[in-house]
Amino acid sequence: MSIEVYRDAWGVPHLRAGDPDELAFAQGRVTARDRAWQLEVERHRAQGTTAAFLGAAELGWDVFARRVRLADTARLCFARLERTDAPTAAWVRAYVDGVNDGLAEGARRAPEFAETGLAPGRWEPWTPLAVWLSTHVLFAGFPTKLWREEVARRLGEEWTELFATDGPGTAGSNGWVVAGERTASGAALVAGDPHRFIEAPGVYQQIRLACPAYDVVGLAVPGVPGLAHFGHTGPVAWAITNAMADYQDVYRERLRRLPDGGVEALGPEGWRPATAHTETIEVAGGEPVVIEVVETDRGPVIAGVEEEPGTGGPEGGAPERGRPGEGHDREGRGWEVLALRHPPRVTGELGFGVLPALLRARTVGDVDAALDGWVEPVNVVQAADTRGGLLHRVAGHVPVRDRLNSLRTVPAWDPAHAWADVPAPLPRAEVRGHAVMANARGLAAPLGVEFAPPHRADRIDALLGASADWTPEAVTAVHRDTDNPSAAPLLAAVGRAEADLSPAASAVRERLLAWDRRMDAESTGAGLYAAVRGAVVRRLAGHEAFAALREPAPYPEVFRPWLALGPRVAFALETLLTAGPVPAGDVDRIVREALEEVAAGEPPAAWGTTHRLAPWQALPDPDDARWPGLAGDHDCVLSTSSVPGWTDRSARASAARYVWDLADRERSGWVVPFGASGVPGDPHHQDQLPLWLRGELAPVTTDWQYLTKEQG
């Protein structure tokens, strides 16, 4: 082999090999050496086997992963890839071979293996596809449809879209492209930051992939070859955000058990066989759990299997709309469940053929053509090249079906809710000066239902419009912006709350009205605002108007982030202050009470004192207090999300930041929250955290003479 591994000053791997397959092997091997624990956790998550070494806390995920058939869908998609695109299948196999080659060495470096007693396993050719599915199956937030069902049933049909928002269960991003006519160099800039639940190690891996066919820097997803989301080949660079499209449907299914133990499902053509089998989930420190996995013609059953009448589930009359497991069908021979239908399970395609095509891209036309094959998730893409080409489009597979499919659960037996044979056309737009993508209603509006509020998109647009002389350094400052436009409705309500306040509450009110609306970590004004906001959210959630929504929804635990009343109220606060079932007089009373509550307590500290990083880790952190305070807030460009009213800790933020310079790739920059290495104690385990906290970027170094070659 001709593989060479170099590192820059931040430990980022720069790989050089003789051909793309050899380079894919090198990418897999270096990822296994740097992030063996992370890779194995992701492999087990995709297979639904995490409880076997992490314990009962992971059982909810494992049940979901088995029932939604993540691993089986990955096998299905890889088999199709082998039939239709053998070169890409071989390229994926080469990556997997590299992972398997490096896992043992990586595991020896990672203390988590010894701590849990986990031995590194073996990756299969389909495992990267399973990791991709596992990472994104909840990305489109289909559980929101379950929430709408609960709101309609408990609160009333008229309030179904009351909580419409980019809620705590979804993921978003900022992204923007500035045309050469508006930069100091005359060449375009592409910049942004993906917002995800922050994980340690991080969900993005800085890497460089070089062979005679291409030389690309970018952000990889550990466990997946290539650079799916963010990359710079030199002549062209691209980036994505979540389009907030709706492309997954939840069907209400009626099942019945046959005398031989088989299962049938009621579809548009009547009762048809469903597949059913049992699987055993091992649980560390506990008894194994046996589950039944059922799949209908629509898709895998994700809720209600265990509610079969006569097996301990509820019994009674006709099923209520949207509530799985509540009774028999009309003939008294079945029960109701929920099934998920999503494109990869239906088509056997995941779009992996796009990945090597992106690495070979030289122009925005190449990127555009490659992305025609993309499937999931559905993204808004921006790209620019050194010839002046610009791209702003949606990529992915969105089925054409009845509008109700996008809003609620729908009856499987009604043919009106079937998918059309051809997916929806994908919007695109011309870039004039600059273009912004931040999950707001815009380019992808025809494809979705709920989008992020326009605050981040509008703020970035305004900042970019203020100059026609942008440089990479100046663009980096946009990432750091902490202005909080979503504070305006609450501040307006505070302004109205002048009467009947105590002197202490009046002082809190005056401080808030004088606050500059910036969520800086050191700002006591931001801390005061957050305290009042939290008190308002708790009181709104406790209002009698929402009493019917307090009862836990009857769905699996894995869907809880979408179904809890408190977070829903927190993220819909702007709307609920001016509309909804809580009378305006009660809203004003609640705001006054919140001011009094905060005034009566200890003065709130600076925002960063309570608004601290809370990354997800497979193993609990023995020193949680070490995580630093953060600036920003959910609707700031510097997006750092907490759950107001319940916790100021931030579990979601920028999983990476980047600026791609098309004039000179070495003037580009990037950063991840922690570091290039997933190994505790490694010098590059968390060396980028100070940069990330300051909103700065590490330089992208591509000159081989300034890199350090690894020996062996």
Secondary structure as UniProt FT lines:
FT   STRAND          4..7
FT   TURN            9..10
FT   STRAND          13..16
FT   HELIX           20..47
FT   HELIX           51..54
FT   HELIX           56..58
FT   HELIX           59..67
FT   TURN            68..69
FT   HELIX           70..84
FT   HELIX           86..109
FT   HELIX           111..116
FT   TURN            125..126
FT   HELIX           127..136
FT   TURN            137..140
FT   HELIX           143..154
FT   HELIX           157..159
FT   TURN            160..163
FT   TURN            168..169
FT   STRAND          172..178
FT   HELIX           180..182
FT   STRAND          189..197
FT   STRAND          205..211
FT   TURN            212..213
FT   STRAND          214..220
FT   TURN            222..223
FT   STRAND          230..232
FT   STRAND          236..242
FT   STRAND          249..257
FT   TURN            259..260
FT   STRAND          263..267
FT   TURN            268..269
FT   STRAND          270..281
FT   TURN            284..285
FT   STRAND          289..295
FT   STRAND          300..303
FT   HELIX           305..307
FT   TURN            309..312
FT   TURN            321..322
FT   TURN            324..325
FT   TURN            330..331
FT   STRAND          335..341
FT   HELIX           343..347
FT   TURN            352..353
FT   HELIX           354..360
FT   HELIX           364..371
FT   TURN            372..373
FT   STRAND          379..385
FT   TURN            386..387
FT   STRAND          390..395
FT   HELIX           403..407
FT   STRAND          410..411
FT   TURN            412..413
FT   HELIX           415..417
FT   STRAND          434..437
FT   TURN            443..444
FT   HELIX           445..447
FT   HELIX           455..465
FT   HELIX           472..479
FT   HELIX           485..487
FT   HELIX           488..496
FT   TURN            497..500
FT   HELIX           503..514
FT   TURN            521..522
FT   HELIX           524..541
FT   HELIX           544..549
FT   HELIX           557..559
FT   HELIX           560..563
FT   HELIX           565..571
FT   HELIX           573..576
FT   TURN            577..578
FT   HELIX           584..600
FT   HELIX           607..610
FT   STRAND          612..613
FT   TURN            622..623
FT   HELIX           624..626
FT   TURN            634..635
FT   STRAND          641..643
FT   TURN            644..646
FT   STRAND          647..654
FT   STRAND          657..661
FT   HELIX           665..667
FT   STRAND          669..671
FT   TURN            680..681
FT   TURN            683..684
FT   TURN            687..688
FT   HELIX           689..694
FT   STRAND          698..699
FT   HELIX           704..706
FT   STRAND          708..709
//
